[in-house]
Amino acid sequence: MMHLGDRSHVPVISFSATNPSISPSQNPYFIRTTLDDTSQVNAIAAIVEAFGWREAVPLYADTEYGNGIIPYLVDALQDINTRVPYRSVFPSSATDEQIDDELNRLIRMQTRVFIVHMTAPLGVRIFAKAKELDMMTEGYCWIITDGLGDYLSSFDSAIIDTMEGVIGIRPYVPESENLKSFRVRWEKEFRKENPDVHVKLDMFGIWAYDTVVALVSAVEKLESLNPKFDKGKVAADSSDVVRMGVSQIGPELLGEISNITLKGALSGRFNIVKGQLQYNTFQILNVIGNGPRQIGIWTPSHGITRNISLVRNNKSTTADKDNLGTIIWPGDKPFAPKGWEIPTKGKKLQIGVPLKKGFTEFLKATQNSSVVTGYSAEVFDAAIKLLNYSVRYEFVPYNTSKPGSYDDLVFGVSDQRFDAAVGDITITFDRSKRVDFTLPYNEGGVSMVVLAKQDMSKNAWIFLRPLEWKLWVTTGAFFLIIGAAIWILEHRVNREFRGGPHSAYQLGTMLSFSFSTLVFAQKERVLSTLGRIVMGIWLFVVLILTQSYTANLASMLTIRRLEPTYTDVKELIRYGYSVGYQEGTFVLDQLKEMKFDVSKLKTYNNPEEFDDLFSKGPGKGGIVAAFEELPYIELLLTKYCDKYMMVGEIYQNDGWSFVFPKGSPLGPDISRTILKLRENGTTKKIQEGAFGSTLKRTCSDINPLDSSTSLKLDSFRVLFWLTGGFVVFAVFVFFAMFLWESRQILVDSDTTVSQKFTHLLNEFYKYDERRLITYFEYQHVRKDQNKAVVHASDTNGLGEAARGYLPSEGVVDNEGPIIQAVHQDFGLVCSGDHAADGDSITDEDVDPFLHNIVGGGDQPTPGDANLHQIQLSEIRHRKP
């Protein structure tokens, strides 16, 4: 007809040709006054998107009408990330047996969202059979296109009963007085001519009426109504079509009707642009009770809305299920189905697993047996048990002993040979393009394993390794702090912390004293009480530090250390060394990308073959290195930890995962359960149970020079805090006492602040004569070491010649009890006899101390020197 119209220039007008393959753009004299089927695919996709369904199966007749919409429907679903795993095609004259077989196939699938696009006679039969097969129950979702939706108002109650819970769409026609009046007149005339047929006015009847009105309106606008045809010169043997000629008014009529708008049409707005009816509002229906009930409206600009008033008010909406009215789903359920179910009828899910020859701790499968054990299988079993629904499955072993076999196993899922795949399967980019992976259940990565040799070299800086740098810095700082604190506490009462040829002399004394405590070799004596307490605490800390340092250094120098035989991958490639990898894994592709010579690549299937290849060496067909995934490396080092070590870069990947078809709804649920298993430590427990005690190290492979073996500052933090705290306390007490004793300077109102500060500094640096302490070294004739301490508290009564010449040190030599008096600044100044060992010094005994005090001059008497005012304590002998 369209060819005839084009040939004769006669417009061909159709109000029922919905196939999108028939296009006015390709047939200039074709006018479509109905919607083509593609106009509704976006409305269907919006419904699917609103409920979050990720899979949908179209059911359609194998006719031009049925096939025409499918490419557009699939594209619309893919735009919202909804997968079409299967297309259910029915012959136009399908038998009950064919319908039954096809529906049973759908039952065995996971998808429960079905989109039906077919004519009413076949569609009614399919829904009747679906009800028999319990496919109109809870969990199923059925969506019908306008091919069935237009007739919902005409179906009897028996048909409606088989379709209860179905969601349908059809073009929206606003109810008007004109439409109501026409519907009454049409039904009256139709019943008069067909008394036994009960049919209601549908969309095609409405568009047919509007088409006639539009044609009449176009004809009325023509300037001429000449119906003649220009036949021209026609051969005698020409066909009837050629003899018909060309219409004189056809082009003009085409121009009028190709772009026409009717106001007050039965369908609401009848607008034809370039030969195609423009209509984009659809009514969303729910079949319930006695027939269809409107639950929403869809338009391209507003998406899904509750009613048409929102569109007229130009209120923005989205593809949200909350914008729909109450829906009663199949099985008389008020809640939406999730869109998929694990089939409980028919076969179980077929889970492909690799058939490995070794490393059975991870997976152990036997040919022609569904019994599979090992770490990967146990994690999958645990993940399935956490689902809130039942899943029936069985393992199907797949031979992975040839190159690329793991890829074959993975792609078997995308090819629908398996429903899923479980095992030590690594996530890769190429694989992810064809299948979906769950979240990884094990960490991933590839690294190099080489033979280890003992390291006999010496590290020149090993003496620094026992302590970490923070501890070195802290210890050095405390040496300085202790030195400064002892000087502050001692310099006013201890001659050994005073004097010297220049001002920096005492700084050297302070530093040498502090650092000499490291080996307990300080020669300066600490005399004050606070100083002795500080020194006692510090010497204890030094003892702990030195002992810990010694023990750690000894460990580093004596423990066995290993070093790798090869560390550089580029060296292996440059010299053409043979390397190994586990057969069937993706590591082969990674080695090829690294530019390894394929002829130099060796395979192994178990730890024994791995060890044998290394034992042979490169000269006998062996290898010098192997590239393996981290979980396998952990297992290999556990078994051969004193023989091999992991070196070099770790080539990261996303780890091991389970494989599902693209868009599988089961994949996200399994990912969530895997996440829970990892969070609660179940995967770790499964690993320990699967590997037993093999993961426990049986030999030392720790590098003693590694920074992790250095003693940390945290280990001594409490000691340093206590020491620092008491140093601060001691210095604080010292200054408190000093300020109290110097309070006359502070309260002196005749001096300025700067003068007070200067006086305090001078006072701080002066001798404290009341606390000066003099030492006597005493050596008994039997060579016993003895010490005598003499306190001099008052020298005010001494004459000028004797002032300042108090004995500070006395020595008893072997020739007799001779005490030599030594001046604190000028050395030996006098000597004399002393009483027997153990006697007390009295005022009368003092005179010999001043013998020769003025180099041969007159000897002062005790009275002249007022020596009775010098209070001397009893000499006590003790061993050091």
C-alpha positions, 0 to 999 in steps of 0.5 A, a space after each residue: 500500500 505504501 509503495 502504491 501511495 508513493 507511486 500514485 501520490 496518494 496519501 496512505 493514512 493508518 491509525 493501526 500501523 504501530 510497527 516502527 519499521 514503517 516510517 513516514 520519513 522513508 515513505 513520504 506518502 505514509 501518514 501514521 495517526 497512531 503511536 509507533 511502538 517505540 514511544 512507550 519503551 521509555 515509560 516501561 523503563 521508568 517503571 522498571 527503574 522506579 522499583 530498582 529491578 536489575 533484570 527483565 525478560 521480554 516476552 513477545 510474538 515472533 511477528 513483525 509486530 512483536 520483533 519491531 519493539 525489542 531493540 528499542 526496549 532493550 536499549 531503554 533498559 540498558 540505559 537504566 542499567 537493567 540487564 536483559 538475560 533472555 528473550 522469550 519468543 513465542 510463535 504467533 500460533 503457539 500451541 499450549 505445549 509450546 507456551 507451557 515449555 517456554 514458561 517453565 524455562 522462565 520459572 527455572 531462571 532467576 529473573 522474575 520481571 517479565 515485559 509482555 508485548 503481543 496481541 490480545 489473543 496470544 497474550 490472554 492464552 499466556 496469562 492463563 497458562 502462567 496462572 496454571 503454573 503459579 507464575 501469578 503469585 508472590 515474587 513475580 512482576 508482569 508488565 504489559 505494553 499497550 498491545 494488551 493494555 488498550 484492551 484491558 477495559 474490554 476483557 471479561 472477568 475470567 481474563 481479568 482474573 488471570 491477569 490480577 496484579 499486572 502493571 500495564 500502560 496505554 496512551 492517556 486520553 483525558 475524559 471529556 463530555 465529547 468523548 463520553 457522548 461519542 462512546 455512548 453513541 458508538 456502543 449503541 450502534 455497535 450493539 445494534 449491529 453486533 448484539 452478541 459481541 461485548 466490546 468497548 471503545 478502545 484507542 484505535 476506535 478513538 484515533 480512527 474517528 479523529 483521523 477521519 475528522 482530520 482528513 475532512 479538515 484537510 480536504 476542506 482546505 484544498 483549493 481544488 477538489 479535482 480527483 483526476 489522475 494524470 496517466 501520461 503515456 502508458 504502454 499497452 502492456 503496463 500494470 494496473 498500478 502504472 495505468 492508474 497514473 498520478 493524483 493531481 491533488 495528492 501532493 496538496 492533500 499530503 501537505 495539509 494532512 502531514 501537519 495538522 492539529 485538531 482542537 477538541 479531538 476525542 483523544 484530547 490533542 490530535 497533532 500530526 507533524 511530518 506525517 506522525 502523530 505526536 503523543 507522549 503521555 501514558 497512563 499506568 494501570 494496575 489490574 485488580 478486581 474487576 479491571 484496570 485502575 489508574 495508579 500514575 501518569 508518565 510523560 517524558 518531561 515529568 517522568 512518573 506522576 500520581 495524576 495529570 494535574 501535576 503535569 499541568 501545574 508543571 511540578 517536577 517529579 522523578 522516576 520514583 515508586 512513591 509517585 505511584 498509587 497503591 499497587 496490588 501485586 501478583 499473589 494479592 501482595 501490597 509490597 513490590 517483588 525484588 525482581 528475582 528469585 533463586 529458583 526452587 524448581 528445576 536444577 540447582 545453580 551450577 557453580 564452576 570451581 577450578 580442578 587443581 592439582 595442588 595447593 588444596 588448602 585453598 580449594 580441593 575438588 574431584 572430577 565428577 564430584 560435587 564435593 568441594 572443600 578448602 578455604 574458598 569453598 568454605 567462604 562461599 558456603 558461609 556467605 550463602 548461609 548469611 542470605 535471608 533466602 534459600 539458595 540451592 547450588 552444586 559445585 561443578 569442577 572445571 579442569 584448569 591445568 592448561 594455559 588460560 583455563 581460569 579465563 575459560 572458567 570465568 567466561 563460562 559464566 558469561 556464556 551461561 555454562 555456569 551460573 557462577 564461579 568460585 575459587 582462587 579467581 583474581 579480579 582483572 580488567 579483561 574479566 570484569 568486562 564480561 562478568 561481575 565480581 563480588 567484593 574480594 574475600 582475600 587480599 591480592 597481589 603478585 610478587 617474586 620469590 627467590 632462593 635465600 642465602 645467608 648474609 655474612 657481611 658486616 654492617 658498619 653502622 650496626 652499632 646504631 641499630 639497637 636503638 631507634 633514632 628517637 630514643 638516641 635523641 631523647 637519651 642525648 637530651 637527657 644527658 645534657 639535662 642531667 648535667 645542667 641540673 647537677 651543676 645547678 644543685 652542686 656549684 654553690 657547695 661543691 668545689 669540683 663544680 667551681 673555678 677553672 682557668 676560664 668561664 667555659 671550664 665549668 661547661 666542660 666539667 658539666 658535660 664530661 660529668 654527665 656523659 661519664 655516667 654512661 660508664 659510671 666513671 664520673 670523678 666529681 663527687 655529688 654532695 648535695 642531697 637533691 643532687 644525690 637523689 637525681 643521680 641515683 635515679 639517672 644512674 638507674 635509667 642509664 643502667 637499664 638503657 645500657 643493658 638493653 642496648 647490649 642485649 639488642 646489639 648482641 642479638 643483631 650480631 649473632 642471629 642468622 640473617 638471610 639475603 636474596 639471590 636475585 632482587 632485580 626483575 630487569 636482571 632476570 629479563 636481561 640475562 634470559 633467566 628462567 622463571 616459574 608461575 602456577 599453571 593456569 593462572 593469570 600470572 602468565 599474562 602479567 609475565 608477558 606484559 613484563 617482556 619475559 621470554 615465553 620460552 623461559 617460563 616454567 609452570 608448577 602445580 604444587 609446592 613440591 614442583 615449585 621446590 623441585 624447579 628451584 633445586 634443578 637450577 637454571 642449568 638443568 631446566 630449573 628456575 631462579 625465581 617464581 612469580 606468585 600471588 601473595 596467598 600462595 607465597 605465604 603458604 610457600 614461605 611457611 613450608 620453605 621459610 629458611 630456603 626462599 624469600 619474597 623480594 621486589 615490588 608487589 604488583 597489586 590487584 584487587 584480590 580473589 572474588 566470586 564470579 557472577 553473570 553481568 547484572 546478576 542480583 545474587 552478586 551484590 547480596 553475596 558482596 554484602 555477606 562477604 563484607 560482614 564475614 570480613 568485618 566479624 573475622 569469620 574469613 580469618 577463622 576459616 583460613 586458620 581452620 583450612 590451613 591448620 598450623 601450617 601458617 605458623 612460622 617454624 623458622 626465623 626469617 626476620 631480618 635483624 637489621 630491620 628497623 622494626 627490631 630497634 628498641 622504641 622510645 615508647 618502651 622507655 617513656 615512663 622512665 624518662 617521664 619519671 626522671 624528667 619530673 624529678 629533675 624539675 622537682 629538684 631544681 624547683 626545690 633548690 631555687 625555692 630554698 635559694 630565694 627564701 635565703 635571699 629574701 632580704 635582697 628581694 624585699 630591699 626597697 632601696 634597690 631597683 628590679 635590675 639591681 635585685 636581679 644582679 645581686 641574685 645572680 651574684 649570690 647564686 654564683 657565690 660559695 655557700 660557706 655554711 654548706 661547704 664540704 671538705 674531704 679528707 682522704 685517709 690511708 691506714 698503715 695497713 693500706 686500708 682506704 678510709 675517708 674522714 669528713 670535716 665540716 667547717 661552719 665558722 671562720 670569723 675568729 681566724 686571724 688574717 694570716 690563718 683565714 682561708 687556710 682550713 685543711 681540705 684534704 689530709 693524707 696519712 703516709 706509711 712513715 707515721 700519722 702525718 696529716 698534710 693540710 692542703 689549701 683549697 686554691 693553693 695546694 699544700 701549705 702546712 703539715 704536722 703530727 696527728 693523734 693515733 688512728 680513730 682519735 678525735 680532733 680537739 682544739 688542742 690538736 688543731 695547732 699542728 695543722 698551722 705549722 709552717 703556715 707562713 714559711 718559717 715565720 712565727 707559729 701562731 698559737 691557738 689563742 692568736 688564731 681564735 681556733 676555739 671558734 672552729 667547730 670540727 666534727 669527729 673523724 669517722 673512718 669508713 671504707 669506700 
